[in-house]
Amino acid sequence: MVFNPIGGSNVTHSTEKLRISKETPRIYWPIRHGIIEDWDLMEKFMEQVIFKYLRAEPEDHFLMMSFLHHSLFFDVICLPQTDPPLNTTENREYLDEIMFETFNIPGLYIAVQNTSCSGIGSFLDVQAGGERTLTGIANDSGDGVTHAIPAEDYVIGSCIKHIPVAGRDITYFIQQLLRERGSTKPPFELERYCYICPDIVKEFTKYDMDPGKRIKMYKGINAISKNEFHIDIGYERFLGPEIFFLPEFANPDFIQPISDVVDEIIQTCSIDVRRPLHKNIVLSGGSTMFRDFGRHLQRDLKRVVDSRLQLSEELSGGRIK
């Protein structure tokens, strides 16, 4: 998908990034951490999607910005763009201005990220008495942004938290690790090789004791030269996704692991919903699909809760158990 937005430069675009090819290839990201920053590129992206690929006249259709749908149906144009939970009012107003004044649409609906997908719907839990509840926390982590969103029949907007760690940060971190040992090849498929380990020290020991079994060989073809290349993938397999639980590895300005963020959200909610929130924690988004991600999060949350209960018991002199 290529068009010429700026001085004849070729732009290859997808839902998440626009690649502008000049003399020196450079990647432009109109969306960072879920927020649109380059409105010119985003406007041209939407123009291409509507006119070239959907082949629709926006004046004749209502527009729905949705994460799940990419097609035209029931007289509604659906675009793959959602509204992040902590998006600013100014950004929403500017998006409205573009869609109504530039594309002359008759109506617009923007689906809030994570409430428009099956993550919130997965909170439905049949209790022992047959009662269905809609209470829990959705942890949504994609390429550019991670959000933890609590819900009790509706989204508790005041308790939503943003985590500045996502799939793109894992990719950059792994690229940095590869450069440090002399590899300048493109990044490999994270979902094929990376995983969450229960203990980093023990995992390093396993690799040192049996490197032939643990280290994988990635084979790929360079997109520019078309030459085949090979990369040995070792510690990067578990160090990359570990930044969710040890974010200081990649971002020294943020040292709060995702488990602490989730627990902090629960503690800011009403006391009568804290237990249901702990019982229903839903993972959504591609960056939560690493093997054992959920198990690691559950273990760390249990440690945090157990330490708090132990402290309460000590402070009460053993009266609270």
Secondary structure, DSSP 8 states (H G I E B T S, - for coil): -EE--STT-EEEE-SS-EEEESSS-EEE-SEETTEE--HHHHHHHHHIIIIIIS---GGGSEEEE-SS--SEETTEEEES--B-TT--HHHHHHHHHIIIIIS--S-EEE-BTTTSSHHHHTT-EE-TTS-EE-EEEEEEE-SS-EEEEEEESSB-GGG-EEES--HHHHHHHHHHHHHHTT--S----HHHH-B--S-HHHHHHHHHH-HHHH-EEEEEE-TTT--EEEEEESTHHHHTGGGGT-GGGT-TT----HHHHHHHHHHHS-GGGHHHHHH-EEEESGGG-SBTHHHHHHHHHHHHHHHHHHHHHHHTTT---
